[in-house]
C-alpha cells in the first residue's frame, strides 16, 4: 500500500511504496546491503574494536605521557578530551559506516561534496599500515632473541659492537642499562649517524618484517567473518599476559614507589599547553580516529545493531587498559630504579624506548624467570600490534574497493588485491629496516598518521555531519537505525564541543611544535619540510577533492549536496533532498520534487 503524507495545505500526496520502519532487533535482518559481508557473531564487532585500537600505544605511550605531564593530573585533560571529542567522534564514525553500509569515500555519499574526507582517511590509514608493522617486526625479533641458549642477548656485550666490548668479562665494563640500549641501537636497529646515512637493509629486520606481513596476510585473507573470530584470541590474549605481568610487577621491591610516581598528581602542570596537547592527541591516537577504519568496521554491522552501546563499552575498555598498562609498566620501573639506585626519571624513556629498552632492562634485573617474562612480554606486544595492523589493512582494503567497485568485479578480486597490497607494503617497509630506518619511522609516525593530520580530518568530519549534512537530520537517521533517540550530548558535541576541541588542540600543537629529535640527534631542516609535505598532501585532499567536484559537476551543484540513500535507509524522518539508489530516473525525479517540498512535524 502506498504511503501518504499530509502537507501544510491539508492535501494528501501519494508517494511510492516505502518499507515500513522495522523494529529494533539484535538478530540479522533482511535489508538491501548489496551483498556486503557482516560480522558472524554478535560480539565480533566489539572485539574487533578492542583488538584494533587497544594496542602498543596503550602500553608505552599513555604511561609515558602521564609521567611526563604531572602523573595522575594528566587524567583530567585526558578525560575532558575523551568525553569532549573522543567518544562523540567514535560514535559518529562507527554509526556513519553502519548507516551507509559503506566505508571510506563511499560512506560520505550522504553529502557527496565531502567525499574528500574519505580520500584523506584512506591516505592516513595507508601511511599508518606502512610503518606500524615495523613495531611488530621489532617485537618478533626480540621474541626470537629470547630463545637463545645462554643469557638474554641484551645482557651481554657482543664483540660485533666494536672496541667497546673488548674486555673478557662479556660486559665491556658497561652496566645493565647501557647494555640494553646498546643492543637496541647496535643489534636491532643498526642505527646510523643520521637521516642522511640510511645505509643498507638489515637482513634480520627484513626477515622479521616478512614474517609480520605473512601473519597479517593470513589473518585477513578470508574476510571479516574470519577476522572477527581471530580477534577473540589476539584481543584477549594480551590481557592475560598483562594480568600476569601486573601480578609479578606489584610484588617486586620498589613497585609501590614506581606506581606512586606514575599516579601522583602535579597540579602545576595543568597550566602548560603541552599537557592538553598530549591528552588530546593520545585520545585520538589510542581510539584510532580519523583513519576511516571505524567506518569500515561499522559498515559490517547489521543495520539495526546497537553500535552506541558497543562504542561506550569500547571507550571504557580502552581507557581502563591505558591506566592498567601504566600500573604494570611503572611497578616494574620502580623495581628497576630501586635495584639501580637511580630516580625513576633517569630510567624511563618515551616512545619505543619504553617498550624495547626500559622494560627488557627491568626484566633482566629480576633474579628469576627472566626468559619466561621476556617471552610473555614480547608475545603480548606482538599480539597487541597484530590485531591493530590487520584491521588497519582490512580498513584500507574496504575503502579502496568501495571507491572503485568496477575494478574489483572479477572473482577473488579481494584476495588478489590484498596479496598485491601486502607485497607493496612489504617493499615500502624495507626502507625502515635500513640502518637509518628509525629516522624514517619517526617522520612517518609524527607527520603522516598522528598530530595535525588526525586533528584536521576529525574536525572536517564533525563539520561535514553537523553543518553540511545537518546534525538534526543525522540524529533522525540514527533514531531510525537504532530504534531510540540519540542522547542530546552527541548532537551538542558534534555542533560545538568536538570541533572547538580539535581547533584548540591543533593551535597548541602548532604553537609548541619543536624539531624532531632522536636522542642527541636533531633532524635536519629539509626533513621537516618533507614531513610537512606528507601532512599537507593528506590534508589538502579534502579541499582539492571538493574543488574538483565543483569543476566536474557542470553546474549540477544540487547533485553534490544530495544524499544518496539505499532503500533500507529511507524513512519518514529523513530530511530532503535525497536520491534512492536504483530508482528509475523518471520516478526518482518525481519523488525528489515531491519530497523536497514536504517537511514532517518531527524534522525542523
Secondary structure by P-SEA (a helix, b strand, c coil): cbbbbbccccbbbbccccccccccccccccccccccccccccaaaaaaaaaacccccccccaaaaaaacccccaaaaaaaaaaacaaaaaaaaaaaaaaaccccccccccccccaaaaaaaaaaaaaaaaccaaaaaaaaaaaaaaaccccccccccccccccccccccccccccaaaaaaaaaccccccccccccccccccaaaaaaaaaaaaaaaaaccccaaaaaaaaaaaaaaaaaaaaaaaaaaaaccaaaaaaaaaccccccccccaaaaaaaaaaaaaaaccccaaaaaaaaacccccaaaaaaaaaaaaaaaaaaaaaaaaaaaaaaaaaaacccccccccccccccccaaaaaaaacccaaaaaaaaaaaaaaaaaaaaaaaaaaaaaaaaaaaccccccccaaaaaaaaaaaaaaaaaaccccccaaaaaaaaaaccccccaaaaaaaaaaaaaaaccccaaaaaaaaaaaacccccaaaaaaaaccaaaaaaaaaaaaaacccccccccccccaaaaaaaaaaaaaaaaaaaaaaaaaaaaccccccccccccccccccccccccccccccccaaaaaaaaaaaaaccccccc
